[in-house]
Amino acid sequence: MGRLAIIGLILTFMVSGVAFASDITDNINLTVEVSRYAKLNIADKNLEMAINMGSPDTIPEKVETLITVGHNYDVLLSFASRGFQVGDQSNTDLNNLIEYRFDPNGCNVAFSPGGGNTGSPVNLVHSTTGGVFTGPFEVGFAKTSYINNWVQVAAGTYQDVITVTVSSPE
């Protein structure tokens, strides 16, 4: 009977070995969710333009700042300007001498103070930009027009606020 028990144990181990000899597989499913994120950086948020008819050669034709948008999804970039004002009235003479431009890589955004491109924002496609889009935002001044008609704009300090918005196209 002892022999029978030993043979039984040997057969049990052999059958067990056979059962574990074949591969058993299963899967682990991994899902990684990356949240949408965009970052807007404006290099110089306080632009200044000095206009002095006593030194017309020093009147700038433009000032600019650099705008960088980092994004990991497609985004829209838009601009809106409050416009130059005198009290609560639009300063039409000054507004007509200024133009805002953002035109890197053919974006072709141009508008006057009091305007913007909110109706047709720039579409920054992630696969095209590689996630980073940089370009100059220019404030152009119609220097020649001003020199010819300088008496139309009263002396003073004027401010405009340009709002830059990065938003989702969805």
Secondary structure as GFF3:
##gff-version 3
##sequence-region A 1 170
A	DSSP	alpha_helix	2	21	.	.	.	ID=ss1
A	DSSP	beta_strand	38	42	.	.	.	ID=ss2
A	DSSP	three_ten_helix	56	58	.	.	.	ID=ss3
A	DSSP	beta_strand	62	71	.	.	.	ID=ss4
A	DSSP	beta_strand	75	81	.	.	.	ID=ss5
A	DSSP	beta_strand	85	86	.	.	.	ID=ss6
A	DSSP	beta_strand	89	90	.	.	.	ID=ss7
A	DSSP	alpha_helix	92	95	.	.	.	ID=ss8
A	DSSP	beta_strand	98	102	.	.	.	ID=ss9
A	DSSP	three_ten_helix	104	106	.	.	.	ID=ss10
A	DSSP	beta_strand	109	111	.	.	.	ID=ss11
A	DSSP	beta_strand	122	124	.	.	.	ID=ss12
A	DSSP	alpha_helix	126	129	.	.	.	ID=ss13
A	DSSP	beta_strand	132	141	.	.	.	ID=ss14
A	DSSP	alpha_helix	143	148	.	.	.	ID=ss15
A	DSSP	three_ten_helix	150	152	.	.	.	ID=ss16
A	DSSP	beta_strand	162	167	.	.	.	ID=ss17
###
